[in-house]
Structure formats: C-alpha cells, structure tokens
Amino acid sequence: MVTTQLHQCHIAVEGPIGVGKTTLARAIADRMGSAMVEESIDDNPFIELFYDDPSRNALAVQLSFLFSRLRQWQALQQRSLFSSGLVSDYLFAKDRLFATINLSDSELALYDHVARAVAVDIPRPDLVIYLQSNADVIMQRIARRKRRMEQGLGIDYLRRVIAAYDQFFFRYQETPLLIVQTDKLNFADEPEDIDALISRIGKMRSGTEFWADHT
C-alpha cells in the first residue's frame, strides 16, 4: 500500500448480499492480526419484515441500519481502533446505496435529510475490496447458509442490488479499490485463495485494480 504498512491498514470488504464479505473479512483479519468489525444485521428488528413486505418496511429498515452503523463507527473512534489494523465487512457508504434501491423518492429525501444531520466524520478506509459475483452463484450461496431472514430474498431484487453496487463502484474514487471477481474463488474452503488475495492486496498502489484468480 502507498500510505501505510498492510497490517496497519483499514480494509473494508464490500459486495452484494451473500457474496462472502464476512467470511473473507474474518480471514484477512486473522491472517494480519487485525481487529475485525462486522456489520450488525441480525439485531435489526425490521429486516425480516422488510423481506416479507418491502414497500411498507423499507424506510424503517434503512433508518435502523443507519443508526446502528453510526453507533458502531462512533464506538470504534472512541476506542482508537483506527490507529492500528482494522478489517470491516462493510463500507459505511453502502447504507445510502441500499436506500436508493429500497426507498421511494419522498422516503429517500427524508433519509438523506436525517443522514446528513447525523453521519459526520466517518473515517475512510485505506482500501476497499469489492467482491463481484453473478446472481445465480450468490443465490446458491444464500441457499447453502440457510439464514431464515433471507428466505424471502428474490433473484430480481438481488440483481437490482448487484447493479447498484456495480454502478456505485464504477464511479468510486474515494480510496484505492480492488475489484475481485469471486465466481471461481472459494474463500470459505480454499486457504490458498485467501493467501493469493492478500498477496495481491500487498501490491496495490492506488486507483482501481482488478483481480479474478491466482492461476
């Protein structure tokens, strides 16, 4: 990395639902001896209601996520974890990405008003890893992990999420970005895939770079 040693970096792993963000983030944190920050999903009281009836529960689920993530980052700043290595399985900016997918125009305007008022001084990572995969592969992964709250997730909605992520990162310039195509990678069961990715991360310099596999 340009700005600091790899083991001292804040690395954020991002990507659509079910792509394997947490699995990879945990593995990177373990390899580097870094602190790990996981997104809190299960404690959102509206998430299952959202999957059952998105139009009625979208604003509630988005605001709940916004405040949950905000509290988490504020606590991290108070504990000074950003002075050493840190790996997170999400990027704070993803909150608005989902808001643009799920909210009506009037709801999005209200969400933006609230977010501008409360979400200030959120630290940027040193590197973002964006995990890409096609919708069919992700749906298979979601089916294997059998989370009850995700059983109502449809492939059409997932494709909208994937498209929103692709559009977001097509324009993303805030930090160095490594885009990783994961269809042929298995970070859960193949340690050599993780080692190869960490080696690739160490070669990052700036801007946006791409990586698919190490063969």
C-alpha positions as CSV (number, residue, x, y, z in Angstrom):
1,M,0.0,0.0,0.0
2,V,1.1,3.6,-0.6
3,T,0.2,5.2,2.6
4,T,0.9,2.7,5.3
5,Q,2.0,-0.9,6.1
6,L,-0.6,-3.5,5.1
7,H,-1.0,-4.8,8.7
8,Q,-1.8,-1.2,9.8
9,C,-4.4,-0.6,7.2
10,H,-8.2,-0.2,7.5
11,I,-9.6,-2.5,4.8
12,A,-13.3,-2.6,4.0
13,V,-14.8,-5.7,2.2
14,E,-17.9,-4.9,0.2
15,G,-20.3,-6.6,-2.1
16,P,-23.9,-7.8,-2.6
17,I,-25.9,-9.9,-0.1
18,G,-24.4,-13.4,0.1
19,V,-21.2,-12.8,-1.8
20,G,-19.0,-13.8,1.1
21,K,-17.9,-10.4,2.6
22,T,-17.8,-11.6,6.3
23,T,-16.0,-14.9,5.5
24,L,-13.3,-13.0,3.6
25,A,-13.0,-10.1,6.1
26,R,-12.6,-12.6,9.0
27,A,-9.9,-14.5,7.1
28,I,-7.9,-11.3,6.3
29,A,-8.2,-10.0,9.8
30,D,-6.9,-13.4,11.1
31,R,-4.0,-13.5,8.7
32,M,-2.9,-9.9,9.5
33,G,-3.7,-10.0,13.2
34,S,-6.1,-7.0,12.8
35,A,-9.2,-6.1,14.6
36,M,-12.4,-7.2,12.9
37,V,-15.6,-5.1,12.6
38,E,-18.7,-7.0,11.5
39,E,-22.0,-5.4,10.3
40,S,-24.8,-6.0,12.6
41,I,-27.8,-7.4,10.6
42,D,-29.5,-9.9,12.9
43,D,-30.3,-7.2,15.5
44,N,-32.3,-5.1,13.0
45,P,-35.9,-5.7,14.1
46,F,-37.3,-4.7,10.7
47,I,-35.2,-6.9,8.4
48,E,-37.5,-9.9,8.2
49,L,-40.5,-7.6,7.9
50,F,-38.7,-5.9,5.0
51,Y,-38.2,-9.2,3.1
52,D,-41.9,-10.0,3.7
53,D,-43.2,-6.6,2.7
54,P,-40.5,-4.3,1.3
55,S,-42.7,-1.3,0.4
56,R,-44.1,-1.0,3.9
57,N,-40.9,-1.6,5.8
58,A,-38.2,-0.1,3.7
59,L,-37.8,3.2,5.5
60,A,-37.8,1.6,8.9
61,V,-35.2,-0.9,8.0
62,Q,-32.9,1.8,6.3
63,L,-33.1,4.1,9.3
64,S,-32.5,1.3,11.7
65,F,-29.4,0.3,9.8
66,L,-28.2,3.9,9.5
67,F,-28.3,4.4,13.3
68,S,-26.9,1.0,14.1
69,R,-23.9,1.5,11.8
70,L,-23.4,5.1,13.0
71,R,-23.2,3.9,16.7
72,Q,-20.8,1.2,15.7
73,W,-18.3,3.6,14.0
74,Q,-18.6,6.2,16.7
75,A,-17.7,3.5,19.3
76,L,-14.7,2.4,17.1
77,Q,-13.4,6.0,17.0
78,Q,-13.7,6.3,20.8
79,R,-11.7,3.1,21.2
80,S,-9.0,4.4,18.8
81,L,-9.0,1.2,16.7
82,F,-8.2,3.2,13.5
83,S,-4.7,3.7,14.7
84,S,-3.9,0.0,14.1
85,G,-5.0,-2.6,11.6
86,L,-8.8,-3.0,11.1
87,V,-10.9,-5.1,8.7
88,S,-14.6,-4.4,8.3
89,D,-17.1,-6.4,6.3
90,Y,-18.9,-3.3,5.0
91,L,-18.4,0.3,3.9
92,F,-20.4,2.9,5.7
93,A,-21.4,4.5,2.4
94,K,-23.3,1.3,1.4
95,D,-26.2,2.5,3.6
96,R,-27.3,5.0,1.1
97,L,-26.7,2.6,-1.8
98,F,-29.5,0.4,-0.3
99,A,-31.6,3.4,0.4
100,T,-31.6,4.3,-3.3
101,I,-32.8,0.8,-4.1
102,N,-35.5,0.4,-1.5
103,L,-37.0,3.9,-0.8
104,S,-39.5,6.0,-2.7
105,D,-38.4,9.5,-3.8
106,S,-40.0,11.1,-0.8
107,E,-38.6,8.5,1.6
108,L,-35.1,8.9,0.1
109,A,-35.4,12.7,0.6
110,L,-36.2,12.1,4.3
111,Y,-33.4,9.5,4.7
112,D,-30.9,12.0,3.1
113,H,-32.0,14.7,5.5
114,V,-31.5,12.5,8.5
115,A,-28.2,11.0,7.3
116,R,-26.7,14.5,6.6
117,A,-27.6,15.5,10.1
118,V,-26.1,12.6,11.9
119,A,-23.5,10.8,9.7
120,V,-20.5,13.1,10.0
121,D,-16.7,12.4,10.4
122,I,-16.9,8.8,9.3
123,P,-13.3,7.6,8.6
124,R,-12.5,6.4,5.2
125,P,-10.7,3.0,4.8
126,D,-7.2,2.8,3.2
127,L,-8.5,0.1,0.8
128,V,-11.9,-1.2,-0.3
129,I,-12.2,-4.7,-1.7
130,Y,-15.4,-5.1,-3.8
131,L,-16.5,-8.7,-4.3
132,Q,-18.3,-9.4,-7.5
133,S,-20.4,-12.4,-8.4
134,N,-23.4,-13.2,-10.6
135,A,-26.8,-13.5,-9.2
136,D,-27.2,-17.3,-9.7
137,V,-24.0,-18.1,-7.9
138,I,-25.0,-15.8,-5.0
139,M,-28.4,-17.4,-4.7
140,Q,-26.7,-20.8,-4.4
141,R,-24.5,-19.4,-1.6
142,I,-27.5,-17.9,0.2
143,A,-29.4,-21.2,0.0
144,R,-26.4,-23.1,1.5
145,R,-26.1,-20.8,4.5
146,K,-29.9,-21.1,5.3
147,R,-30.5,-17.8,7.1
148,R,-34.2,-17.7,7.8
149,M,-34.4,-13.9,7.3
150,E,-33.1,-14.3,3.7
151,Q,-35.5,-17.0,2.6
152,G,-37.8,-14.3,1.1
153,L,-35.0,-12.8,-0.9
154,G,-35.8,-13.0,-4.6
155,I,-33.4,-13.1,-7.5
156,D,-34.9,-10.0,-9.2
157,Y,-34.2,-7.9,-6.1
158,L,-30.7,-9.4,-5.8
159,R,-30.0,-8.4,-9.4
160,R,-31.1,-4.8,-8.6
161,V,-28.6,-4.8,-5.7
162,I,-25.8,-6.1,-7.9
163,A,-26.5,-3.5,-10.5
164,A,-26.5,-0.8,-7.8
165,Y,-23.2,-2.0,-6.5
166,D,-21.6,-2.1,-9.9
167,Q,-22.8,1.5,-10.6
168,F,-21.6,2.7,-7.3
169,F,-18.1,1.3,-7.7
170,F,-17.9,2.3,-11.3
171,R,-17.8,5.9,-10.1
172,Y,-16.0,5.2,-6.8
173,Q,-12.8,7.3,-6.3
174,E,-12.6,7.9,-2.6
175,T,-10.0,5.3,-1.8
176,P,-7.9,2.6,-3.6
177,L,-10.3,-0.1,-4.8
178,L,-9.6,-3.7,-5.6
179,I,-12.4,-5.4,-7.6
180,V,-12.4,-9.2,-7.1
181,Q,-14.5,-11.5,-9.3
182,T,-15.3,-14.4,-7.0
183,D,-17.3,-16.9,-9.1
184,K,-14.3,-19.2,-9.3
185,L,-12.9,-18.4,-5.8
186,N,-13.7,-20.1,-2.6
187,F,-12.6,-18.1,0.4
188,A,-14.5,-20.3,2.8
189,D,-12.8,-23.6,1.9
190,E,-9.6,-22.8,0.0
191,P,-6.9,-21.1,2.1
192,E,-4.7,-20.6,-0.9
193,D,-7.3,-18.3,-2.4
194,I,-7.1,-16.1,0.7
195,D,-3.3,-16.1,0.6
196,A,-3.3,-15.2,-3.1
197,L,-5.7,-12.3,-2.5
198,I,-3.6,-11.0,0.5
199,S,-0.5,-11.1,-1.8
200,R,-2.5,-9.2,-4.4
201,I,-3.6,-6.6,-1.8
202,G,0.0,-6.0,-0.9
203,K,0.7,-5.0,-4.5
204,M,-2.0,-2.3,-4.5
205,R,-0.7,1.2,-5.2
206,S,-3.6,3.5,-6.0
207,G,-6.7,3.9,-8.1
208,T,-8.8,0.9,-9.2
209,E,-7.4,-2.5,-9.9
210,F,-9.0,-5.9,-10.8
211,W,-8.3,-9.5,-9.8
212,A,-10.0,-12.7,-10.6
213,D,-7.8,-15.6,-9.5
214,H,-4.2,-16.7,-9.0
215,T,-3.9,-19.4,-11.6
